[in-house]
Amino acid sequence: MERSADRRRAAGRRAEDRRHAGIARRLEHDLTAVSDLVESIRADPDLPEFALRRLQAVDRELARIIEVAREAAPVSQEATEVHQLATHLTRREWECLDLLVQGLTTGAIAAGMGVSTTTVRTHVQSLLAKLGVHSRLQAVALTTRTALLSAAPKGVGRQLPGASRAR
């Protein structure tokens, strides 16, 4: 019961992080438009020197704010949380996750790892539960979105010999 409450809270935080990232992207877009407008006004050859200096100061400040917005947009607490959750994955679960991201079928994963399809399904169900997702597709999307495989233990992340891709 406590675990499902944690998942609901984490889902709420992920939604809030996405909302904040969206706001930062919109802010960056709007500020870039204002900066472009300032630049077009600065290009006026009849612009008095004092106005030009003020516009240059405004443009510098806008550039600084735009940079802050760009830095804020990709920062995601979701990635931090997912990487924390992933510390609980076993080596075999990491291998299964990597092979799922590569698009391998359960049978191909089993053949490549030298285990039964039931064992692969068990590993996959366990990693889904640990990552707080409900499907393989959600696991792959989450892994891709948060660059989770970059945190995989050494040796994970290579194609198994003889494993074929899903079609």
Salt bridges, closest charged atoms under 4 A:
ASP6 OD1 - ARG9 NH2 2.34
GLU16 OE2 - HIS20 NE2 3.87
GLU28 OE2 - ARG70 NE 2.63
ASP30 OD1 - HIS29 ND1 3.51
GLU39 OE1 - ARG42 NH1 3.62
GLU49 OE2 - ARG53 NH1 3.76
ASP59 OD2 - ARG42 NH1 2.83
GLU61 OE2 - ARG64 NH2 2.54
GLU78 OE2 - ARG145 NH2 2.63
GLU81 OE2 - ARG13 NE 2.80
GLU93 OE1 - LYS130 NZ 2.92
GLU95 OE1 - ARG92 NH1 3.00
